[in-house]
Amino acid sequence: MKILFMGTPDFAAKSLEYLANSGMDIVGVISQPDRPKGRGHKLQPTDVKVEAAKHNYSVYQPETLKNGAIAELLDELSPDIIVVAAYGKILPEYVINYPKYGCINVHASILPKYRGAAPIQWAIINGEKETGVTIMQMSKGLDTGDILTVSKTPIGEYETAEELFSRLADLGGELLIKTLKMIERGEVEPIKQDDSLSTYAKMIGKEDAKIDWTMPTQKIINLIYGMNSWPLAWTLYKGEVLKIVTAYKSDGSGTPGQIAELNKSGLKVYTGDGAICIDVAQFFGSKKMKVYDYARGHSVEIGTVLGA
């Protein structure tokens, strides 16, 4: 079975790595164009392009897929199936309908929940106890295609989005290989999604990461871990942005957002129904570090209300 792979970031690169190690026939790789990054704004290759280079795969980076832009390439490569993982653009119908087995997508949620761009972050933010990876048959809609296979995993109490991202990338790679073999043997039985159960995981923005201290403790904890490692949950301390990296549930009650105490465990802050202890944070003009260590060289005023 000839496979054309389409993907861009590190999550997709992990799927490509699994494909390469499986010995399957990869006829080419399509990724988004290189973009400028960093302070020097130098063009940086996508993670998928870097992974493809390790295996000497031909890489194609079209600016657009519209108006038959890659029709000739499809004819040249003649894939039996297209595997898509976080490519970053909607596939036109001529691409979806080209291969014998169509296009399949590696999606980091248990569909139909969390369709869209940021399923991993929103699963943690919303307090889900379980998530997973779905391999689906692609269709015109946004993550609406038939479900082919699913692999589930629990979410740890203090698991960051970055940590979960890494686990799901491996889970997705393993499930992809299993699914491709099932497709080749004719063993897959597609299941239609129940649209009434769907939820949308919109792209994360910095405003989504702002902490409302009147929220319950658990919701604030979920936000902190769902926003780690980007953009990091944040609040205001004396008018400057304070980013929170890790925190833990604590006890006590008081004015939401008020700093209650500072000790070796961190900074205790009251919430809507209790308190949290901020362990690692990034104060304005500083790097990420233990709050207790930061306080050795800077004053942290007890009684200050965060977010004000």
N, C-alpha and C positions, 0 to 999 in steps of 0.2 A: 504494500500500500504506500503510494507516494504522498508525502505530507508537506504542505506548505505551512510555515509557522508565521503568525502575526502577533507581535507584542512589542512593548516598549520599556517599562520600568523593571526594577529588580524582581518583583513578584513574577512577572512573565519570564524573566531570565532563568528563574529556578525551574519552570516548566520545560524550557528549552534544554536545560542541563539534563533533566530526567530523560527527555526524548533522545538526546545525543548518547547518553549512557546505555539506553535500551537497544541501540543498534538499528533503530528504525530508519527508513529511507526518507531523509529530509532533503527535498529538492530545492529549497530556498527559504529565506527569512525576510519578512517585510517588517520594518520598524519605522517609527516616525523620524523625520529629519533631525539631525543634530541641532541642538539649541545652545546659545551662549549661556554660560553659568558662572557664578562666582564673581569676585571683585574685578577680575580682568575681563569679564564677559567673553571669554574664549569659548569657541565651539567645543562642546563635549559630546562624545558618542553616547548613545543610549545604552542602558545596561544590557539590553538584548543584543545590540550590535557587538558589544564587548564579548559576550558569551558566544555569539556566533563565530567570532574570529578565532576563538580557542579550538573550534572544530572545523575551520576552513569552509564554513557555509557561505554561499553567495548571499549578500545582503542588499536589499532594495529599499530605498527611502523616498517614496513619492510624496510630494507636497499635498496631493489630493487623490482621492479614489473616485471622484465624481466624473460623470460624462465618459465613462469607459476608459479612464486613465491607465488602468493596469490590465485591460482586456488582452492586449497582445502578450503581456508577460504571463498571464494565465494560460494562454494558448501554448506559449513556449515551455512553461514548466509542467503543464498538464497534471496538476495534483488530483489525487483521488479524494482527498479530504483537506480542509483547511482548519488548522487549530489556532484559536484566538485566545489570548490571555492579556487583558489590560492593554489593548492596542491604543485606545484613546480616541478613536473616531468611529462613527457609525458606518457599518458596511453597507454599500448599495446592494440592491437586489441582484445585479448581474454577478457580483462576487459571491454572495450567499448561495446562489443557485448553480454556480459553475461546477463544483466537484461532484463526483458520483455519490459521495456520502455527505455532501453539503459542508457546512461549517459548524464546528463545535466550539464552545466557549468554556473556559475555566473561570468560574465565578466564586468569590470568597464569601459565600453565605449559603444558608439553607433556603433556597428559593421555594416559594415566591417572596419570602421576607427579604428585605434589604436589596431590592433592585437598585442599580445606580452606581455612583462613583466611589462612595466611601463606606462600604458595608462593614468593614472591620471596626472602624472607629465608632460607628453608630450602634453596633451591637453591644459594645462595652458601655457607651454613654447611656444607652437605654436599659442597662442592667440585665441583659440576657445572660442566662446561665450556660447556654450552649450555642455553638455556631458550627460552621463547617465549610465544605466546598461542594459546589454543584457543577457537574459537567452537563451542559444543556445543548440541545440542537438550536442553532441560531435562526431567528426569524426577523421580520421587519421591525418589531417593537423593541423597546429597551429591556433586555433581560427577560423577555416574555416567552421564549421558546420552550419546547418540551424538555422535561427533565430526563436525562439519561441515567446518571448515577449520582449518588450523594455519599459523602463521608463526613461524619459528625465528630465533634470534640467538645469537651467542657471548657468553659472560660474560667481561669483561675481568679481567686478573690482579688488579688492585687497584680493581675497580669496587665502589662501595658499593651497598647495597640501595636507598638513595634515588636514586642515579643510574640504576640498572637499572629501578627503579619508573617513573621518568620516561620512559625509552626504551620500556618495555613499554606504557605508557599510550598513546603515539603509535602504536606498532605495533598495539595493539588497536583503536584508532579506525580506522586504515586498513583492517585486516582486516574489521572490522564492516561498513563500507560495501561492500567487495567481496563479502562473504558475502550481505548483504541483496539485492544486485543479482542474485547467482546464484540465490538462493531464488526471487525474482520470475520469473526466466527458467526455473526448473525444472531448474537445472544442478547442484544439490547432490546428492551421493551419500553419505548418512550411513554412518559406520563405527562399529560397536559397540566399546566399550572392552573391553580384556582385563583383567578384574578382578584376575587373578593378578599383573599387573605394577604394580598401583596402590600408591602410597605416600600417607601422610597428613601434611599440613603443619599441625600444630596451631598455635593462636594463641600468639604469642610472649609470654613473661613475663620479668620482670627476673631471675629465678633462672636462666633459660636463658642469660642473658648473662654469667654468672660464669665467669671464666677458670680452667681447671685447667692449671697451668703444667707438669704432667708430660706433657701432650699434645704431639704432634709440632708443629714450627713451623708447617707448612702448615695444620693444623687450627685453630691459634690465630689465624692470619692470616684464615682463612675466617670464624671467629666474629666477629672485629673488624669485618670489612667487611659481614658479614651483619646485624650489629646496628646499623649506622650508617644512619640517623640516630637511631633509637630501638630499644631503650632505651640503647644504647651498651654495649659489652663493658666489664666492670668487674672490679676486683680490690681487695684491701686494701693500703694503704700506711700503716704505723704505726697500724693499727686503724681508719683512715678509708677511705671509698670513693674509689677512683681510677678514673675513667672514661677509656677509651682510644678516641680518635677515629680516628687513622690510625697504621699501623705497617708496617714492611717487614722482609723476611727478612734476617737477618744471619748471621755465622758465629761459631764458638766453642763451647765446652761447659763446663758447670758445674752447680751445684745449680739445679734448675728453680725459676724465680721470683726468683732472685737478681739484683740489679742489678749488672751487671759494670762499666759505665762510663758517663760522660756526656760528650758532645761536641756539636758544632754540628749533627750529624745527628739527635741525640736521645738517648734513654735505652736502652742495650743491656741486655736481660734474657735470661737463659738459659731455654730450654724443655726439653722432654723429649728432644729430639734435636739441639739447636743453639741458636739465639738469634734474637730479633727486636729491631728498633730502633723504639722508640715515638717517633713524630714529633710528633703533636699529642695532647694529653690534657687532662683536666679534673680537677685536684686538688681535694680537699675545700675548700669556701669560695672557690674561684676560678672563673674562666670558662675556656672552651676556649681553649687557646693552645699555641704551640710549647713543648715541654718545655724547650728550651735557654733560651728567654726567661723562662719561669717560674723556672728555676734562678738567674737573675740576682738575683732578690729573695728567694729562699727556699732553704734548704739541702735538698739531695737527697743522702741518705747512700748512698754506694757500699757494696755488701755487704749491704744490707737485702734480706730475702726477701719478695717480694710475696705476698699471699694468706695470710700467716701471722697 
